[in-house]
């Protein structure tokens, strides 16, 4: 049981640690050599440029800041982080980041008034109870526990004050939740209405496409949507199973990094070529020249990559029963995405397509029928993982409850009775140990979510966050209370009648507040200060900069801006809401610790979002319904906890009145769900039609076909294009053998930014196949009243072959078919 001196030791260690982290950050952030570590977002957005070698003063000034005035303004990052307005923040970092920060302000809005009221009303009521002094022979407690509800006499009328405060706290939390849900829903709709034209606004993903004999997947999709969406269907992009190719490319990148490292090492020391052994970790195997060795391995891998590329392009089995279908209006896409397409509800499943950068391509190759099996197996694995982690959680609780162990095992008393050792074990070590045990868990849960088969990064993070929340609820909250109570009251369990055990547990639950205080100080104070220091990215960047980086492009790749990390941070935030709401009535002294966390984390994460994090996707705050539901669940858990606690303390008159509180909370949640959640699940047709009309008025000559042509092209096909660009700086045009004439314009080497498509005509139909390259603009000519385009997946149908027998086939792009009317 952590006493007041133990908490003092923990507070001292964590406050000093947080202060040291912030001082180190203030020193390191102003050093020019660390600029890309602490301001990577500014480089990625083009707002800050790195000075070339030879500029910016002496060599020392390029690495060390010699301006002494900047060191005295070590807290200047705080006002700069708070200065940016919310509209500017949304424009700079996106709506997801802005709404994520609103969770911290919501915590301050909820808990700051609750803390003031609880400290002024509940603390005096609890202190004057005096119950624990009468139970000091039976129950282990500390001075802090005298501030909790456990110190109120059983059956006392003072429980009506706790009952009243529970209603007041719940109504205030629901009021703030309603206002915040309304504001976030409005922000989402406004963001979608003012958002620039994006490919995902016109695109629907179709899964579980049925197989039709003598038809390819593209032909089946094209025929189905032309028949059922004749007025708005534009085209479709087939999905290829290129996972093995992607693995080969990643393997080549790793080998290339080693080759670059050894070549750079040889350039620095040309008198000696780098040599090493090929075995495990370089300690065994034959000795080889490292540069020649990695060149040979890359050459072998290039042959495998070329072979795999041909297989992907030519094998019909590589085409998956999934397609990205595009429409000529947002209205048409909304109708398709939000309706059932077939009489068979398991086929032609449609949903809004994620953003192109949000797509998790590996999971598109998973057969649809296996998704339910995967989800069942992962659910069982998560269930087993939760109970497996109860072992280290119980061990952590044993560290926090040394008195209970001493009563059962007195022979351990000489070892743990040292004043400094005991304060460290009870005040600091439990929270740190729990933090360490939870460190790798978010990564494990994210991998599990990938195995489940979700097709977007945003959905992967939300599902991983859900798993992590349940884990935190069961293990960190319930597990700590149950295991801690058992360790604390071992003597009472062994020497009291069984009928007294519920009462002992009821009294002991509030006493776990001391453990959660230590956890908040470790995770919420020192942990947040460590977040802004970015120790791991700092070390990795300088190692890469020392051994790998040769060009500015390499230096940009070495930057690791990271992201918010919703899969890890959302469950942690929800745990703090749970602790605050549960202990607001039971042990109010915990609330100041939570207030400090929300305030410090808000400033730190605002700075990180403005200067560091580069969010991979934009979901328009799609995670907010989950946040709202978790806070509602925390309210319900606080009601159940208070109901069980008061029922063990003979509050027969006040306890039944708590029954109405969870019922009112559930009604409030149902109302908010029906009132606001549709804005996060569906796109209003009225809004879609209005935006389409405005776009047609402002851009009457907009060509959506060319805009959407390669929006959802598989990333490996972009790799094809990059490789082709490196081999030849021109646009390659391949024409059907059935076509009579082919016209190709000679590329102008001086005009590298503008390329023209080449046109070939025939008497019946004209087939255009465009090979788009990065940073290339294409122009098209429309000469027809109707058109269709689909992914050119079966090259043999058109007898398309490379002009050079040794060159690999080109990536499948859209093929446009124009019917020229007489």
Beta strands, then each sheet from edge to edge (+ up, - down):
strand 1: 203-207
strand 2: 233-240
strand 3: 275-277
strand 4: 287-289
strand 5: 319-327
strand 6: 349-352
strand 7: 765-769
strand 8: 787-791
strand 9: 814-819
sheet 1: 2+ 5- 1+ 6-
sheet 2: 3+ 4-
sheet 3: 7+ 9- 8+
end
